[in-house]
Amino acid sequence: MKKQDFSNIEKKIIQQQPVYKKAPREQFMFSAKNRLINKLILIEEKRGERSIWKFSSKFAAALLIYVVGIGLGVIIASERTIPGQLLYPVKRFNESLIVGTAIGPEQKALVKVEITKRRVDELVQLVDDQQYGEVKKATQELKKAAEETKNQIEKLPEDRKKQSKETAKKSFREGKAKLSKAAEKSDDLIRSEIEAAIKILDDEEENGDGEVKGKKKHDQSGAENKKGKDKDEDEQ
Amino acid sequence: MGARMPQMFEKGERKLIKSAKKGDKEAFGDLYEMHLKRIYRFLFFQLKDEQTAEDLTEETFIKAWDKISSFRIKRGGTFKAWVFKIAQNLALDYFRKKPTIPLSEIPEPKSYDNLEEKIDLDEKSEELIKAIDRLPTALKQAVILRYLEELPYVQVAKALGKRKSTVRVMVFRALKILRKELQE
């Protein structure tokens, strides 16, 4: 295919440069730079505060949504974590916030019951996932949570205590059932840890009633002893 | 063709661009003075009206100032191509908004009578200029930038927002049309 030669027409076009290179009018050229700068300043002044406000409010809104979104996302993601996972500390921190913001001792007691339930679920999950390294620590955390639940319930006035105790007992029973199932699947070493956890819940369940009973017994036996003593004194 | 900018000039422009990017209007004003004439004539050749060409020249640089923070300094005088691109877009917008004028009513470039240098516009030159003027806008702009502004293909491509190979094809087509028109 023959290469087309446009050199002639190219030359002719280039020859039009003097015609093409028409200068602007003198009045336009006069102070062109200053005129432009003044226009730029005027435009910026007009846009000025309004744009800063728009920018800052839009930016602030976007940043807030971003931070809240990230925060919520992290919180939501942390809810299902178990000991040893990256976001687990976030979950524990959230729990402390919830406890801190609970209104009144009764609500706090309910929150503590829920937290104990969570410790049980975490322990069960650790066993299911065979994360045996965390089981012992999780058992200790469960013990701590169960004790705190009991202590919180004890702070309640007598008329409110019963209801909370019932709730806690029910939760502990469910927890024990879950742990028992987990124990069936485990080897001896882990089973002993789970059984220790079940015992914790047992003790706390009993102590909830047992202390009262024990106190009564003690009071009763104390009263009986005193009677006996008095009788002995009388006989003497 | 495609004269290279003297190095000193290029360095001077770079410094001005850097200052302008930091908000120095004075520096930007100097850039305006450096490129004002070529943008004006590029627009005037297409618009055929001095006032409109002056207005759009100013508007080109107002837009350039707005976008200066996004301009990236590279070697090879691309600021010129970048500003041409803004001017080219403004010209296109102007033609889109303006109602179509029949060919017979396209005004003569009357300001050519006021040239400081007396240049005889012979018949053939007049014919060629009219032929360039009749080219489709994109081809016309390619011809102006390549032959009248003497930009290398790479800068023409940047100014038109096209690939270098596309610009070569555009120029080829334009030359073909012009040659045919002049032969006729």
HADDOCK unambig.tbl for C-alpha pairs under 7 A between the chains (distance, minus, plus):
assign (segid A and resid 6 and name CA) (segid B and resid 175 and name CA) 6.82 0.50 0.50
assign (segid A and resid 9 and name CA) (segid B and resid 175 and name CA) 6.92 0.50 0.50
assign (segid A and resid 9 and name CA) (segid B and resid 179 and name CA) 6.28 0.50 0.50
assign (segid A and resid 13 and name CA) (segid B and resid 147 and name CA) 6.58 0.50 0.50
assign (segid A and resid 14 and name CA) (segid B and resid 147 and name CA) 5.54 0.50 0.50
assign (segid A and resid 14 and name CA) (segid B and resid 148 and name CA) 5.94 0.50 0.50
assign (segid A and resid 16 and name CA) (segid B and resid 125 and name CA) 6.92 0.50 0.50
assign (segid A and resid 17 and name CA) (segid B and resid 148 and name CA) 5.46 0.50 0.50
assign (segid A and resid 20 and name CA) (segid B and resid 41 and name CA) 6.82 0.50 0.50
assign (segid A and resid 20 and name CA) (segid B and resid 45 and name CA) 6.72 0.50 0.50
assign (segid A and resid 20 and name CA) (segid B and resid 148 and name CA) 6.97 0.50 0.50
assign (segid A and resid 21 and name CA) (segid B and resid 41 and name CA) 5.96 0.50 0.50
assign (segid A and resid 22 and name CA) (segid B and resid 41 and name CA) 5.74 0.50 0.50
assign (segid A and resid 23 and name CA) (segid B and resid 37 and name CA) 6.36 0.50 0.50
assign (segid A and resid 23 and name CA) (segid B and resid 41 and name CA) 6.80 0.50 0.50
assign (segid A and resid 24 and name CA) (segid B and resid 37 and name CA) 6.73 0.50 0.50
assign (segid A and resid 24 and name CA) (segid B and resid 40 and name CA) 6.69 0.50 0.50
assign (segid A and resid 33 and name CA) (segid B and resid 29 and name CA) 5.09 0.50 0.50
assign (segid A and resid 33 and name CA) (segid B and resid 32 and name CA) 6.70 0.50 0.50
assign (segid A and resid 33 and name CA) (segid B and resid 33 and name CA) 6.40 0.50 0.50
assign (segid A and resid 36 and name CA) (segid B and resid 58 and name CA) 6.96 0.50 0.50
assign (segid A and resid 37 and name CA) (segid B and resid 25 and name CA) 6.29 0.50 0.50
assign (segid A and resid 37 and name CA) (segid B and resid 29 and name CA) 6.44 0.50 0.50
assign (segid A and resid 40 and name CA) (segid B and resid 62 and name CA) 6.79 0.50 0.50
